[in-house]
Amino acid sequence: MVMTNNTTYTEIARPAQPAQSPGTLPRIDFAKTAPKVFKAVIGLDAAARAGLDPALVELIQIRASHLNGCAYCLHMHTNDARKAGESEDRLHMVAVWREARNFFSAKEQAALALTDAVTRVGDAGVPDAVYAEAAGHFEEAELAQVLALIFTINTWNRIALSTAKVAGTDERAGS
């Protein structure tokens, strides 16, 4: 038995759960509960990033994770970016990239603007000017990859937030 705030709870042996944010009700382990869907998202992720500059991939994933408030993914992708050689200065500036444009190339800025628009698509859609700017920096096939990557990180953010993943944990195999 455990006593908390004058309330007594009986401890029940439970199977190990993935790390979840403090103060949340227990959530499902999405990978185990929906393995086909989870594997499909992994496949989409791999297909989306194929051929893209790894630094650009991480910038997009970091920005979407900022916008979505996903600490789990933000922690994971900032660590991945560091491992790939990204500078601390640039990592700190992603959240305020519009005010720190000198840290990012025109192509990266176009990708970040597209990430903002697609992630917040319900606010104003994807403005023609944002899309045209991105299309001016990416070949058509590469632009499709960038869009797919934005779709994918938004999906991962929603999975992590819905299942209350804890920042600082990384459940990927081999990480």
PyMOL commands that set and color helices and strands:
alter all, ss='L'
color gray80, all
select helices_A, chain A and resi 30-33+35-49+54-68+71-83+88-103+106-119+121-124+128-137+140-162
alter helices_A, ss='H'
color red, helices_A
select strands_A, chain A and resi 2-4+7-9
alter strands_A, ss='S'
color yellow, strands_A
deselect
rebuild
show_as cartoon
